[in-house]
Amino acid sequence: MEGHQFYIELEEGKVEYLEFGQGDQLLICIHGFSDSAALFRHIAPAWIESHTVVSFSLPFHGGTEWIPSRFSSRNIHKIIMSILDKYQQERFTLLGYSMGGKISLYCTQKYFADKLDRLILCASDGLKTHILYDVSKLPRWFVESIKLLMRFPKLMFLLVGFSYRRGLLSKFLYDFFMNHFETKAQRRRFFGVATSSRFMKPDLSIVSKMINDRKIPVDMYFGERDEVIILDGAKDFASQIDNVRFHQLSKGHLLIDEDLCELMKEEKLKLNN
């Protein structure tokens, strides 16, 4: 499903948005690391009868042009408020996938608990993430060291390739470098996210209490073969929520697809009956 693309100009840059459908309610979606607003075209058909679905590309992602070297929860708050203003809505449903789930949880805690109709977490970071995939927990000295080395990218990639061929570097670390440091845009994205995300850590005990006090329904979709998110952490959080629907899918981390769309359609039918 193709969405209608538009941009909103902010002081910090130009933010890319996609709109799907024209329902009376509002669903705002936040994607994960290295994704973009277009990710949610796969699940939009499940929602467009009742909701206008709006996704936006985070700073350093998709078509968003971001001027600062990092972003904060205040920036995300400003972006979401610009969407609420555009659609003249005071309440909305918030969906976060992967890193977008962590941002959604933190922004629920700081800004939006009183505005949410529903919270949807898909393979959400911020609960319990495998240490190898959690860029927010990389030591600052490590990030700064990589940043220094990447001033000489050709030399860096020669060393990485040589180390990998000699068995001195694991395939995971080799693929990590190839996927996130090959271009200048990829390097800016990695360092921007690594710096920014360490300051958006939700306090899950506070979040769960705020959700329960306000009786916010929570839907959780997690893959049982997820190599990024540790499933037990998601289940622990679900156990703290009074009104939660937990879905364990026979998938890995990549959940946002047509299969999830069909499952969401079924769940919406159950709610309406």
C-alpha positions as CSV (number, residue, x, y, z in Angstrom):
1,M,0.0,0.0,0.0
2,E,1.4,3.4,-1.0
3,G,1.0,6.3,1.4
4,H,0.7,10.0,0.7
5,Q,4.1,11.6,1.4
6,F,4.5,15.0,2.9
7,Y,7.0,17.0,4.9
8,I,6.8,19.3,8.0
9,E,9.5,21.9,8.4
10,L,10.9,22.2,11.9
11,E,13.8,24.4,13.2
12,E,15.9,21.2,13.3
13,G,15.2,20.1,9.8
14,K,12.6,18.7,7.4
15,V,10.7,15.6,8.6
16,E,9.3,13.0,6.2
17,Y,5.8,11.7,6.9
18,L,3.6,9.1,5.2
19,E,-0.2,9.1,5.5
20,F,-2.3,6.0,4.9
21,G,-6.1,6.2,4.9
22,Q,-8.5,8.8,6.3
23,G,-10.1,7.2,9.4
24,D,-11.5,9.3,12.2
25,Q,-8.9,8.2,14.8
26,L,-5.2,8.6,14.6
27,L,-2.4,6.0,14.6
28,I,1.2,7.3,14.8
29,C,4.0,4.8,14.0
30,I,7.7,5.0,14.9
31,H,10.1,2.7,13.0
32,G,13.4,1.1,14.1
33,F,17.0,1.6,13.4
34,S,17.9,1.8,9.7
35,D,14.2,1.7,8.6
36,S,11.9,4.5,7.5
37,A,8.3,5.7,7.5
38,A,7.6,3.4,4.5
39,L,8.0,0.3,6.7
40,F,4.4,0.7,7.9
41,R,2.8,0.4,4.5
42,H,2.7,-3.4,5.2
43,I,0.3,-3.0,8.1
44,A,-1.6,0.1,7.2
45,P,-4.5,-1.9,5.5
46,A,-5.4,-3.3,8.9
47,W,-6.2,0.2,10.3
48,I,-7.4,2.5,7.5
49,E,-11.1,1.9,8.0
50,S,-11.0,3.3,11.5
51,H,-7.8,5.3,11.6
52,T,-5.6,7.7,9.7
53,V,-2.2,6.0,9.9
54,V,0.8,8.4,10.0
55,S,4.4,7.3,10.1
56,F,7.4,9.5,10.1
57,S,11.1,8.9,9.4
58,L,13.3,9.5,12.4
59,P,16.3,11.8,12.3
60,F,19.0,10.4,10.0
61,H,16.5,8.0,8.4
62,G,14.5,7.9,5.2
63,G,13.7,11.3,3.7
64,T,14.1,13.2,6.9
65,E,16.8,15.9,6.6
66,W,18.1,16.6,10.2
67,I,20.6,19.4,10.9
68,P,21.8,18.6,14.5
69,S,24.2,15.7,15.2
70,R,21.7,14.1,17.6
71,F,18.1,14.2,18.6
72,S,16.2,14.0,21.9
73,S,12.8,13.0,23.2
74,R,11.9,16.7,23.1
75,N,12.4,16.5,19.3
76,I,10.2,13.4,19.1
77,H,7.6,15.2,21.2
78,K,7.7,18.2,18.8
79,I,7.3,15.9,15.8
80,I,4.3,14.1,17.3
81,M,2.7,17.3,18.4
82,S,3.0,18.6,14.8
83,I,1.1,15.5,13.6
84,L,-1.6,16.1,16.2
85,D,-1.9,19.7,15.2
86,K,-2.1,18.8,11.5
87,Y,-5.0,16.4,12.0
88,Q,-6.6,18.4,14.8
89,Q,-6.5,15.5,17.2
90,E,-5.9,15.4,21.0
91,R,-5.7,11.7,21.4
92,F,-4.0,8.9,19.4
93,T,-2.8,5.3,19.3
94,L,1.0,4.9,19.3
95,L,2.8,2.1,17.6
96,G,6.6,1.5,18.0
97,Y,8.7,-1.1,16.3
98,S,12.2,-2.1,17.6
99,M,14.0,1.1,18.5
100,G,10.8,2.9,17.8
101,G,9.2,0.9,20.7
102,K,11.8,2.1,23.1
103,I,11.2,5.7,22.0
104,S,7.4,5.1,22.3
105,L,7.8,3.8,25.8
106,Y,10.0,6.7,26.9
107,C,7.7,9.3,25.3
108,T,4.7,7.6,26.9
109,Q,6.5,8.1,30.3
110,K,7.5,11.7,29.7
111,Y,4.8,13.2,27.5
112,F,1.9,11.2,26.2
113,A,0.3,8.9,28.8
114,D,-2.8,11.2,29.1
115,K,-3.2,11.3,25.3
116,L,-3.0,7.6,24.4
117,D,-6.0,5.5,23.3
118,R,-3.8,2.4,22.9
119,L,-0.1,1.5,22.9
120,I,1.2,-1.1,20.4
121,L,4.7,-2.6,20.8
122,C,6.2,-4.7,18.0
123,A,9.6,-6.4,18.7
124,S,10.1,-3.4,21.0
125,D,13.5,-2.3,22.3
126,G,13.6,-0.8,25.7
127,L,12.5,-4.0,27.5
128,K,15.4,-6.4,27.3
129,T,17.7,-6.3,24.3
130,H,20.6,-8.5,23.4
131,I,23.8,-6.7,24.4
132,L,25.2,-7.1,20.8
133,Y,22.4,-5.2,19.3
134,D,21.9,-2.4,21.8
135,V,23.8,0.6,20.5
136,S,22.6,2.7,23.4
137,K,24.7,0.6,25.8
138,L,27.9,0.8,23.7
139,P,30.6,2.5,26.0
140,R,31.1,6.1,25.1
141,W,34.9,5.4,24.7
142,F,34.0,2.8,22.1
143,V,31.8,5.0,20.1
144,E,34.3,7.9,20.2
145,S,37.1,5.5,19.2
146,I,35.1,4.2,16.2
147,K,34.3,7.8,15.3
148,L,38.0,8.7,15.3
149,L,38.9,5.7,13.2
150,M,36.2,6.4,10.7
151,R,38.0,9.6,9.8
152,F,40.0,7.2,7.6
153,P,37.3,4.9,6.2
154,K,39.3,3.3,3.5
155,L,42.0,2.3,5.9
156,M,39.4,1.1,8.4
157,F,37.7,-1.1,5.9
158,L,41.0,-2.6,4.8
159,L,41.7,-3.5,8.4
160,V,38.2,-4.9,8.9
161,G,38.4,-7.0,5.8
162,F,41.9,-8.3,6.6
163,S,40.8,-9.1,10.2
164,Y,37.7,-11.0,9.0
165,R,39.6,-13.0,6.4
166,R,42.2,-14.0,9.0
167,G,39.5,-15.1,11.5
168,L,40.3,-12.3,13.9
169,L,36.8,-10.7,13.5
170,S,33.4,-12.5,13.9
171,K,30.9,-12.5,11.0
172,F,28.5,-10.5,13.2
173,L,31.1,-7.7,13.7
174,Y,32.1,-7.8,10.0
175,D,28.4,-7.5,8.9
176,F,27.9,-4.8,11.4
177,F,30.7,-2.7,9.9
178,M,29.5,-3.3,6.3
179,N,25.9,-2.4,7.1
180,H,26.5,0.7,9.2
181,F,29.7,2.4,8.2
182,E,30.1,2.0,4.5
183,T,28.7,5.4,3.5
184,K,28.9,8.8,5.1
185,A,25.1,8.8,5.6
186,Q,25.3,5.4,7.4
187,R,28.1,6.6,9.6
188,R,26.2,9.8,10.6
189,R,23.1,7.7,11.3
190,F,24.9,5.3,13.5
191,F,26.7,7.9,15.6
192,G,23.6,10.1,15.8
193,V,21.5,7.2,17.1
194,A,24.2,5.8,19.4
195,T,24.5,9.2,21.0
196,S,20.8,10.0,21.2
197,S,19.2,6.7,22.2
198,R,21.3,6.4,25.4
199,F,19.3,9.3,26.8
200,M,15.9,7.7,26.1
201,K,15.7,4.8,28.5
202,P,12.2,4.1,29.9
203,D,11.7,3.2,33.5
204,L,9.4,0.2,33.0
205,S,8.0,0.3,36.5
206,I,6.9,3.9,36.0
207,V,5.6,3.2,32.5
208,S,3.5,0.2,33.6
209,K,2.0,2.1,36.5
210,M,1.1,5.1,34.3
211,I,-0.5,2.7,31.8
212,N,-2.5,0.9,34.4
213,D,-3.6,4.1,36.2
214,R,-4.9,5.4,32.9
215,K,-6.3,2.0,31.8
216,I,-4.4,2.2,28.5
217,P,-4.8,-1.0,26.5
218,V,-1.5,-2.5,25.3
219,D,-0.9,-4.8,22.4
220,M,2.4,-6.6,22.2
221,Y,3.7,-8.6,19.2
222,F,7.0,-10.4,19.5
223,G,8.9,-13.1,17.6
224,E,9.9,-16.3,19.4
225,R,13.1,-16.5,17.2
226,D,14.0,-12.8,17.7
227,E,17.8,-12.5,17.9
228,V,17.6,-8.8,18.9
229,I,15.0,-8.7,21.6
230,I,15.0,-11.1,24.5
231,L,11.5,-12.6,24.8
232,D,11.5,-13.0,28.6
233,G,11.9,-9.3,29.0
234,A,8.8,-8.6,26.9
235,K,6.9,-11.2,28.9
236,D,8.0,-9.7,32.2
237,F,6.7,-6.3,31.1
238,A,3.4,-7.8,29.8
239,S,2.9,-9.4,33.3
240,Q,2.9,-5.9,34.8
241,I,0.1,-4.6,32.5
242,D,-3.5,-5.0,33.5
243,N,-5.0,-4.7,30.0
244,V,-2.6,-6.4,27.6
245,R,-2.8,-8.7,24.6
246,F,0.5,-10.6,24.1
247,H,1.2,-12.2,20.7
248,Q,4.1,-14.6,20.3
249,L,4.7,-15.1,16.6
250,S,6.8,-17.8,14.9
251,K,9.1,-15.2,13.5
252,G,12.4,-13.4,14.1
253,H,12.9,-9.7,14.6
254,L,11.4,-8.6,11.3
255,L,7.7,-8.5,12.2
256,I,6.2,-5.7,10.2
257,D,4.8,-7.5,7.2
258,E,1.6,-8.7,5.6
259,D,1.3,-11.6,8.1
260,L,1.2,-9.1,11.0
261,C,-1.3,-7.1,9.0
262,E,-3.7,-10.0,8.9
263,L,-3.2,-10.8,12.6
264,M,-4.0,-7.1,13.4
265,K,-7.1,-7.3,11.3
266,E,-8.3,-10.3,13.2
267,E,-7.6,-8.7,16.6
268,K,-9.5,-5.5,15.6
269,L,-12.5,-7.7,14.6
270,K,-12.4,-9.3,18.0
271,L,-12.5,-5.9,19.7
272,N,-15.4,-4.7,17.6
273,N,-17.5,-7.9,18.2
